[in-house]
Amino acid sequence: MKRKIAIIGGGIVGASAAYYLSQLPGGDQLSVTLYDDGVGQATKAAAGIISPWLSKRRNQQWYQLAKDGATTLMTLARKANLSTDIYHQTGTIVTRTNEKDLKDLYELAQTRRHEAPDMGEVELLTAQEVQKRLPLLTNPQPGIFVSGGARIDGEAFISELLTQAQRVNLTVKQERVTLDATGNILASAGTQRFDNVILAAGAWLKDLIEPLGLTADVRPQKGQLIELIVPDYPTQENMPVLMPEGERDFIPFGHGKLIVGATHDDEGQFDLNITQEATDDLLKSAQHFDQSLTRDHLVQSKVGTRAYTPDFSPFFGRLTSHPHLLVASGLGASGLTTGPLIGRLLAGTLLYGGTPDWSNYEKNLSHYIH
Ligand SMILES: Cc1cc2nc3c(=O)[nH]c(=O)nc-3n(C[C@H](O)[C@H](O)[C@H](O)COP(=O)(O)OP(=O)(O)OC[C@H]3O[C@@H](n4cnc5c(N)ncnc54)[C@H](O)[C@@H]3O)c2cc1C
C-alpha cells in the first residue's frame, strides 16, 4: 500500500513540496493529492525577483534561508530543465543615488560574496554603465550588479513543477477544502483521510487550522503589479532586473514583456480588486525610468495576497499537537526565493521522518502557532 499524502495549497511551497515528493528517493512509494483553488494566490501574482544577497535585514535566520533558497532554486531550475522564459539568471542591479550608500552596499556585497558563491560576480556600475545593460532606461542611476540574481515567472514555474510531479505520483484537485478537528480533509468528495498533510495555504493558514483549535500569527497583505508589452524594446532576453532606490522594481522578461511592481497594501488584506490608483502609481514609477511608456503598453494588472508574520519571518515544520500535519506560511515579500527550499525541507522530513534542526533558518514553530 502506498502512503497517502495530501497538500493543501498549490503556491510555490505546495508545488515545490509536490515536486520534491515526486523526485526524491522513495517518492514512488507515495500517492500525493494536492488541493488548491488558486484564489488570491501570491505566487502567480508575484514580480519574480530572486536576489536576497544585498538585503539589509538584520535577521540572520531569514538571510540564511533566503541565501540557501536562491541556491536551491538554481539547482532545481537545472534539474527540472526549466526554460529561460520561466527562470533566468539575468543578474540584478540595485541602485543608490548617494555615493556613500552605494559604497557601503558594494562593501556589503563583497563581504557576503565570500559565503555565497552563487551570488556570482559583483560590479560597481556608473549610471552610464547601468544604462548600457538596460538600454530602455532614460533616467539611469549608479548601482551594484550581481550576476547570480535572477527573475522567475511564478505562475509558469509552479505549473511546470506540478506537470512534472503529475507524471510520477501527483493528482491535482482544483477546489477549496477544510479540515476537521483531527486533521482529516473535508472535500467535495466527502471526508478524506491521509497519512500526512502539508498545509501550504499561504495567507489563509489561520482559517484552515481553526478547526484544530489552533491559531497562526499570520496577517494578509494585498500586492498589485502591472505587466506591459513594449514591442520596440531590444529583443534581447538578458536584461537584468532593476531594483531602484525609492521606486518600484523593473523586471524585463524578454519578448517585450516588462513587469513593474509591486504595491504593499496592509489595509487591502484579502481584497482582490485591481485599483486604478495602484495602476496609475505603478505606471508613473515605470515612466520615471522610461518616459516613452504609456497606458497603451499596459496589458494587465495582477493582484495577490502575501502572508506576513509579526517578525516578517517564514515558519515551517511539523505540528506537535497533530504530528501528521506539516505547515508553512509567512513567506512575505520574498517567498519565491525561500519557497522552493521550504518545500524541499518539508518533503524530505515527510519522506524520511525524524525531527530536523532548522534553527539556522527559523524560530521554533511555537512562536507563530498557538
Ligand atoms: C505582488 C507580489 C509581488 C511579489 N514579488 C516577489 C518577488 O519579486 N520575489 C519573491 O521572492 N517573492 C515575491 N512575492 C512573494 C511571494 O509571491 C510569496 O511569498 C509566495 O508566493 C508565497 O507562497 P505560498 O505558497 O506560501 O502561498 P501562495 O502562493 O499564496 O499559495 C497558497 C495557495 O493556497 C491556496 N489555498 C489556501 N487555502 C486553501 C484551502 N482551504 N483549500 C484549497 N486551497 C487553499 C490559495 O488559493 C493559494 O493558491 C510577491 C508577492 C506578491 C503578492
The ligand as an ORCA input file, in Angstrom:
! r2SCAN-3c Opt
* xyz 0 1
  C       2.521     41.420     -5.927
  C       3.533     40.470     -5.323
  C       4.874     40.547     -5.715
  C       5.819     39.652     -5.186
  N       7.110     39.688     -5.652
  C       8.025     38.791     -5.189
  C       9.354     38.780     -5.717
  O       9.690     39.549     -6.618
  N      10.256     37.877     -5.190
  C       9.910     36.996     -4.205
  O      10.777     36.216     -3.767
  N       8.648     36.981     -3.699
  C       7.701     37.860     -4.160
  N       6.430     37.875     -3.657
  C       6.126     36.981     -2.513
  C       5.775     35.572     -2.934
  O       4.945     35.609     -4.070
  C       5.048     34.844     -1.791
  O       5.750     34.980     -0.571
  C       4.946     33.342     -2.095
  O       4.450     33.171     -3.398
  C       4.028     32.653     -1.083
  O       3.884     31.324     -1.477
  P       2.922     30.336     -0.698
  O       2.971     29.030     -1.408
  O       3.230     30.371      0.771
  O       1.447     30.995     -0.804
  P       0.526     31.256     -2.100
  O       1.317     31.425     -3.326
  O      -0.416     32.359     -1.733
  O      -0.265     29.894     -2.236
  C      -1.225     29.480     -1.298
  C      -2.324     28.731     -2.064
  O      -3.156     28.044     -1.139
  C      -4.480     28.098     -1.630
  N      -5.380     27.808     -0.503
  C      -5.451     28.462      0.692
  N      -6.379     27.877      1.486
  C      -6.878     26.827      0.769
  C      -7.870     25.852      1.050
  N      -8.525     25.829      2.215
  N      -8.167     24.937      0.092
  C      -7.501     24.953     -1.110
  N      -6.552     25.869     -1.423
  C      -6.251     26.793     -0.494
  C      -4.598     29.517     -2.163
  O      -5.689     29.654     -3.032
  C      -3.249     29.654     -2.862
  O      -3.350     29.185     -4.191
  C       5.441     38.721     -4.181
  C       4.097     38.642     -3.788
  C       3.155     39.498     -4.363
  C       1.701     39.381     -3.934
*
